[in-house]
Amino acid sequence: MNRGMSIGGISWCLPERFETNEDLVREFGTWTPEKIYKKTGIVRRHIADADKPVSHYLALAGEKFFAEHPAVSRDSIDMLVVCCEARDYIAPATACVVHHKLGLRKSCGAVDYELGCSGYVYGLSIAKGCIAAGIADRVLLITGDQVTRYVNKQDKAIRTIFGDGYTATLLEVSGRDRVTGFDLGTDGSGLRDIIIEAGETALPRSESTAAERVNRFGNAHSQENVLMDGRKVLEFSLREVPGSVQRCLERAGIRKEDLDLIVFHQASRLLLEQARDEMRFPEDKFVINLEDKGNTVSSTIPIALGECAEQGRLKAGMKVLLSGFGVGLSWGTVLVEWGTDDGAK
């Protein structure tokens, strides 16, 4: 049997608490809800509870998957792969904690990897390697972070963009390969363009790293917060993503015109619209869905896929281009044919 791979289902969850643009305007009177929406395309973003570990939310996504896909038993999962930059402990791996919380069998492997905006595409590549090598027939890929934990409350430029969200995707062995054309890339010279500088071995936390600075726009941050150079991230995305898309299409043997949907990492409306227009993707095929969620980092692509499937916008046999890009700097693009061997979504 050809050990190809297909997506067997996606579930996602969002924290109950959320912040609207109106909430932010009450704190930062210099902006209006309309101005925030115009700059970001976001109306609200969900916020994880700071007193709950990230494994709590990652496990919730897994539990929701099993509840929504009763035909998939926990004992059928051969590998758990968790994409998360936050973590419960320095050791053990968060995947081990989530594995226990989900009650997966002991002969099911579990591994973390630490990526953000490109993380979902990389997770698909890890799952594909496990399946192609015969290590696993079924891989559960869980994504999510607590990025809002690291956002300075007085940094309105960052606070308007990011939200928390968590997803679980089943990848399974398939007679027909439905996940193809991977193009992955990295440029570590841009590591400071999106960074949480302090807290690990390169720069341990200290009084100095906790000290807040205020930039010329009035936004406060410390070295323990998310720092992002929006202009450089936009330039990086528009520089690297078009080439990655082209290489992916060539490897998958498909023309851009034959794509049914295009799902990019939901960074911001401004970036997405500029990328869409520069790459000449039709508006009706290009997904923008961050309005009520914000930028949920590694979870934006699977949430968008899941929503499109729920809405009937994504159907079996459709060809979908996925591209994630951001912190690292890192990017990844892949082609997915939606559906499974038995015709399920």
C-alpha positions in Angstrom: 0.0 0.0 0.0 1.2 3.5 -0.8 1.6 5.3 2.5 0.2 8.6 1.6 -1.4 11.0 4.1 -4.8 12.7 4.3 -6.5 15.0 6.9 -9.1 13.0 8.7 -10.7 15.8 10.7 -10.1 19.1 12.5 -11.5 20.5 15.8 -10.7 23.7 17.6 -11.5 25.6 20.7 -11.1 29.2 21.9 -10.9 30.5 25.5 -14.1 31.8 26.9 -12.7 35.3 27.8 -12.2 37.8 25.0 -11.4 41.4 24.4 -13.2 43.5 21.8 -12.0 46.7 20.1 -14.4 48.6 22.3 -12.7 47.1 25.4 -9.3 48.3 24.2 -10.6 51.8 23.3 -11.8 52.2 26.9 -8.1 51.6 27.9 -6.5 53.5 25.1 -8.6 56.5 24.3 -6.5 57.7 21.4 -7.9 55.0 19.1 -11.4 54.1 17.9 -12.8 50.6 17.2 -13.0 51.4 13.6 -9.3 52.4 13.4 -8.3 49.1 15.1 -10.4 47.2 12.6 -9.0 49.1 9.7 -5.4 48.4 10.7 -5.8 44.7 11.8 -9.1 43.3 10.4 -9.9 42.2 14.0 -12.9 42.9 16.1 -12.1 40.6 19.1 -9.5 38.2 20.3 -9.8 35.4 22.9 -7.5 35.4 25.9 -6.4 32.3 27.8 -6.6 32.3 31.6 -3.2 33.1 33.0 -3.8 30.7 35.9 -4.2 27.7 33.6 -1.2 26.0 32.0 -1.1 25.8 28.2 -1.5 22.0 28.4 -5.1 22.6 29.8 -6.1 24.2 26.5 -4.1 21.9 24.3 -5.9 18.9 25.9 -9.3 20.7 25.5 -8.7 20.8 21.8 -7.9 17.1 21.8 -10.9 16.2 23.9 -13.1 18.2 21.6 -11.7 16.3 18.6 -12.6 12.9 20.1 -16.1 14.2 21.1 -16.7 15.5 17.5 -15.2 12.4 15.8 -16.6 9.4 17.8 -15.4 6.9 15.2 -11.8 7.8 16.0 -10.8 5.9 19.2 -8.0 7.2 21.4 -6.3 3.8 21.2 -6.0 4.3 17.4 -3.6 7.2 17.8 0.0 6.1 17.2 1.7 9.5 17.6 0.9 12.8 19.3 2.6 15.9 17.9 2.3 19.2 19.8 3.2 22.6 18.3 3.6 25.1 21.1 6.1 27.8 22.1 4.8 28.2 25.6 5.1 25.2 27.9 4.1 23.9 31.3 7.7 23.0 32.3 11.2 23.3 31.0 11.1 19.5 31.3 9.2 17.3 30.7 7.9 18.0 27.2 4.3 19.5 27.1 3.4 16.7 24.7 3.9 14.2 27.5 1.6 16.2 29.8 -1.1 16.4 27.0 -0.7 12.7 26.2 -1.5 11.9 29.9 -4.5 14.3 30.0 -6.0 12.7 26.9 -5.5 9.2 28.2 -3.6 8.0 25.1 -2.1 4.5 25.2 1.5 4.1 26.4 2.7 2.8 23.1 1.7 6.1 21.5 4.7 8.4 21.0 4.5 12.1 21.9 6.8 14.9 20.9 6.8 18.7 21.0 8.2 21.2 18.5 8.6 24.9 19.0 7.3 27.0 16.1 4.8 29.7 15.7 3.2 31.0 12.6 4.6 28.4 10.2 4.0 25.6 12.8 1.0 24.0 11.3 2.6 23.3 7.9 5.7 22.0 9.7 3.5 19.7 11.9 2.0 18.3 8.7 5.5 17.5 7.5 6.4 15.8 10.7 3.2 13.7 10.6 3.9 12.8 7.0 7.3 11.6 7.9 5.9 9.4 10.6 3.3 7.9 8.3 5.5 7.5 5.3 8.1 5.7 7.4 5.5 3.3 8.8 6.0 4.7 12.4 2.3 5.6 12.6 -1.0 5.1 10.8 -2.6 7.9 12.8 -1.0 11.1 14.1 -2.9 13.7 16.2 -1.4 17.1 15.6 -2.3 19.7 18.3 -1.4 23.4 18.0 -1.8 26.4 20.3 0.0 28.9 22.5 -0.6 31.3 25.3 0.9 34.2 23.3 -1.4 36.8 25.1 0.5 35.8 28.4 3.6 37.5 26.9 1.9 40.6 25.5 2.5 43.8 27.5 -0.9 45.2 28.5 0.4 48.7 27.6 1.5 47.7 24.1 -1.6 48.4 22.1 0.1 47.7 18.8 0.7 44.1 19.8 -2.3 43.7 22.0 -4.7 44.4 19.1 -3.3 41.6 17.0 -2.9 38.4 19.0 -5.4 36.0 20.5 -5.2 32.5 21.8 -6.7 29.4 20.0 -6.1 25.7 20.0 -6.7 23.0 17.4 -6.4 19.2 16.9 -6.0 17.6 13.5 -6.0 13.9 12.6 -3.5 12.8 10.0 -3.9 9.3 8.7 -2.4 6.9 6.3 -4.0 7.0 2.9 -3.8 5.1 -0.3 -3.8 8.4 -2.2 -1.4 11.1 -1.0 -3.4 14.2 -0.3 -0.7 16.3 1.4 2.0 17.1 -1.1 4.5 19.7 -2.4 6.0 20.8 0.9 8.3 23.8 0.7 9.9 24.8 4.0 12.4 27.5 4.8 14.2 29.4 7.5 16.1 32.7 7.9 17.5 32.9 11.4 19.1 36.2 10.7 15.6 37.7 11.3 15.2 36.2 14.7 14.8 39.6 16.4 11.9 40.7 14.1 9.5 38.7 16.3 11.0 37.7 19.6 10.4 37.1 23.3 13.9 37.9 24.3 14.2 37.0 28.0 13.4 33.9 29.9 15.7 31.1 28.7 19.4 30.4 28.5 20.4 33.2 26.1 18.9 35.8 28.5 17.6 34.6 31.8 14.9 36.7 33.5 16.2 39.4 35.8 15.3 42.8 37.2 16.8 44.3 34.1 14.8 42.2 31.6 11.5 43.1 33.5 12.2 46.8 33.2 9.6 48.4 30.9 10.5 50.8 28.1 8.1 53.1 26.2 8.7 53.6 22.5 7.9 56.8 20.5 4.4 55.6 19.8 3.7 55.3 23.6 3.7 51.5 23.6 5.4 49.8 26.6 7.3 46.6 26.6 10.1 44.7 28.4 12.4 42.0 27.2 10.0 39.5 28.7 7.2 40.5 26.3 6.5 39.8 22.6 8.4 42.3 20.5 7.6 42.6 16.8 8.9 44.8 14.0 5.7 44.9 11.9 7.4 46.6 8.9 10.2 44.0 8.7 7.7 41.1 9.1 5.6 42.5 6.2 8.7 42.8 4.1 9.8 39.3 4.9 6.4 37.8 4.2 6.1 39.5 0.8 9.7 38.6 0.0 9.7 34.9 0.8 6.1 33.6 0.5 5.6 34.1 -3.2 8.6 31.9 -4.0 7.6 29.3 -1.5 4.1 29.1 -3.1 5.6 28.7 -6.6 7.9 25.9 -5.5 5.1 24.1 -3.7 2.9 24.3 -6.8 5.7 23.0 -9.0 6.4 20.1 -6.7 2.7 19.2 -6.4 2.3 19.4 -10.2 -0.6 21.9 -10.1 -1.3 25.4 -11.6 -2.3 28.3 -9.5 -5.5 28.5 -11.5 -6.5 25.0 -10.4 -6.6 25.9 -6.7 -10.0 25.9 -5.0 -9.0 27.7 -1.8 -5.9 29.6 -0.5 -5.4 29.6 3.3 -2.5 31.7 4.6 -1.5 32.2 8.2 -3.9 34.9 9.5 -1.4 37.5 10.5 -3.4 40.7 9.9 -5.9 41.8 7.2 -3.4 44.4 5.9 -0.7 41.7 5.3 -3.1 39.2 3.9 -4.7 41.6 1.4 -1.3 42.8 0.2 0.0 39.3 -0.2 -3.3 38.2 -2.0 -3.1 41.2 -4.4 0.6 40.8 -5.2 0.3 37.1 -5.9 -2.9 37.7 -7.8 -5.1 35.3 -6.0 -8.9 35.7 -6.6 -10.7 37.3 -3.6 -13.4 34.5 -3.6 -10.7 31.8 -3.2 -8.6 33.6 -0.6 -9.6 33.0 3.0 -9.5 35.8 5.6 -11.2 34.8 8.9 -9.3 36.5 11.8 -12.1 39.0 12.5 -13.4 37.3 15.6 -10.3 35.5 16.7 -7.2 37.6 16.0 -3.8 36.1 15.1 -3.7 32.7 17.0 -0.2 31.9 15.7 0.1 28.2 14.8 -3.7 27.7 15.0 -4.8 30.2 12.4 -4.6 27.8 9.4 -6.4 24.8 11.0 -9.1 27.0 12.4 -9.6 28.5 9.0 -9.8 25.1 7.4 -12.2 23.8 10.0 -14.5 26.8 9.6 -14.5 26.6 5.8 -15.5 22.9 6.1 -18.3 23.7 8.5 -19.6 26.5 6.2 -19.6 24.2 3.2 -16.9 26.3 1.5 -14.5 23.3 1.6 -15.6 20.0 0.2 -14.0 16.6 -0.6 -11.7 16.7 -3.6 -11.0 20.5 -3.3 -7.3 21.5 -3.7 -6.2 23.9 -0.9 -2.9 25.8 -0.7 -1.7 26.4 2.9 1.2 28.8 3.8 2.4 29.8 7.2 5.1 32.3 7.9 6.5 34.4 10.8 8.6 34.0 13.9 12.0 32.4 13.3 12.0 33.7 10.7 10.3 30.6 9.2 7.9 29.7 6.5 6.2 26.6 5.0 3.8 25.9 2.2 1.9 22.8 1.2 -0.9 21.6 -1.0 -3.8 19.6 0.5 -6.5 17.7 -1.3 -9.4 17.7 1.1 -11.0 14.4 2.0 -10.0 10.8 2.8 -10.0 7.4 1.1 -13.6 6.7 2.4 -14.8 10.1 1.2 -15.1 11.6 4.7 -14.3 15.3 5.3 
